[in-house]
Amino acid sequence: MKTLTIVLTDGPYISEYADMACKLAGAALNHYHVNIFLYLDAVHIPKNGQAPSFFSSLGELFTDLAEKGAVIRACARCAAARGYQAKAGDSEDYPPGIKVTSLYELAGMLSESDRIIALSR
């Protein structure tokens, strides 16, 4: 099976990139193995406890993608710089299935990908 990797850098609710990534990943899961890497402010996207009143809950959307088989990883250094638990693996800051990792995993994702989409300003 081919692999698609999506890299996000913007935080939630400041652009539509996270929503676009969810729609792309959801459709791609029918034909691709999907990786999503959260870098810079994108580490805020799936944070537990967000309850936006006028927007979709991106944390729930990303959790659904992880449950459907998407591999979702957040950069450890970016998470630490923003006050999140930066230990590699599961994090109490994120829902199950979304893990904290290093940029080395991103490099592996990119090298194994057939297609890469970067959503960034």
N, C-alpha and C positions, 0 to 999 in steps of 0.2 A: 504494500500500500504506500502511496506517495505521502509526503509530509509537507504541511503548510505551517509556517511559523509567522506569528503576528507579534510585532514589538510595539508596545505603547509607551509613550513618555508623558502625556498630559494627565493631569488629575481628573477626577470625576466632575462632571457638571460644568466644566469650563469650555468644553468642546463636545462634539458629537462622536468623537473618535471611539470612546468606549462602547457606545451603542452600536456603532458601525462594526467594531471588532466582534461584538456578540453576534450580530446578524451574519457576518461573514463566517465566523467559526461555526455557528449552528448549521449553516447550509453546507459548509465544507466537511463536517463530520460524517456526512453520508458517503464521501469519496476519499477523504484524506485522514491521516493522523494529524491532529491539530495541537500545536504548541502555542501558548501565549506567554510572553515575557513582559513583566511590568517593571519599568525602569523610571528613574527620577520620580516625578510626582504621581506617576501612574500607580505607585505602590499604595496610594490612598483608595483606589477604586474598590477593592473587595473588603475593606475594613469592616469588621463586625460592628454592629450597633448603629449604622447609618439608617436614618428614616426620612428620606427626602419627601417633602409634601407635594411637589409639583413635577417630579421626575420619576422614572422607573428606578427601582432599587437595583443598582448595578451590582451590588454584592450578591443579591439573589440570582441575578442573571448569570454572573460568573460562577456561582456555586452550581447552578443547573448545568452549565457547560462542563464543569469538572466531573459532575455525576454522569454525564453522557460520554466521558472519556477524554476530554481535552486535558492536556497537561498545562497547568497554570502555575507559573513561578514568579516570585517577586525578588528583586535584587536585595541582598542582605545589607549592603552598604547604604543603599538608598533608604531602606526601611529604618536602619539604625539612625541615620541622619534626621529622620522625621519622627523619632521617638518610639518606634515599634521594636518589638523583640527581633533581634537580628540573628539569633542562633539558627543555623541551617536546619531545615526540616519543618515540621508542623509548628505553627505559631498560634498563640492564644488570640492574636490580633486578627486572624483570618479564619474563615469557615474551613471545615474539613475539605481536603482535596486541593487546597491552595497552599503551596509551600514556599518557604524562603530559601534562596540558594545564592550562589555566586555567579559572577559573570562568566566563569569557566563553563557553567551549564549552558548559558546563552551561546557561547562559542560552539559548543557541541550541537545545540539545536540548529544553529545557522549552517554548520557544515553538513548536517544530515538532511537539510531541507531541500525539497524540489522547488518550492515557491516561498518567497518571503515578502511580507507586507509590513512596512513601517508606517505607523500613524503618529505623526509628530509635527509640531509647528516649528 
